[in-house]
Amino acid sequence: MSKLLFDPEALPVESLAGEPAVAQERLNESWLRERFANPPAWEPEGFEEKLMRRQPGEPTPASVLMPIVVRDDGMTLLLTQRTAHLNDHAGQISLPGGRVDEIDTSPIETALRETEEEVGLHRRHIDVLGTLPDYLTGTGFRVTPVVALVQPPFDLRADPFEVAEIFEVPLAFLLDGANHQRRSIDMPEFGRRTFYAMPYDRFFIWGATAGMLRNLFHFLRA
């Protein structure tokens, strides 16, 4: 069981990442398709979360979907809040997804299957653009982020065991370095560790989800 040892929301904001936002003219279907079809040279960010692993052995493979919803008034990202009783990342803001099943033929298949199971989003609405570099979590997962466009209208149905709430955040907000907070915690076993947070409305986006969003941010502004 993975139990959070501190309250990330209670920690002070040390600084803002502060990079300029991804240009608005890039936040459209055609530009995003072209970017994933012809990716530029870029470097993913290094994160400290993988240094906090307690589990021995190889990390557990998993995938998440980064569902970019194409709305008339601007693109959004679909996220979930996990239920409070789960063993891993209980109550946290997450991207839909989960660990690889033996029936899955690829990381993309894992993300599509898990998304349908968690939030009821059928794959006929999902247009996969590509993947980002794997992200290693402190809870022992190697996560492949799968980026996709989602075309409304669609129906959602939260799995009541795993998902407390489904919501959307404007993509422009998430892809602006002025909204990327740095917070730190001193941990006896690991020393001082810094993580990103992207609070939006009443939702506190942080940890692995914020880390993967940082890599999407770097990839789209490269």
Disulfide bonds with the S-S distance in Angstrom:
none
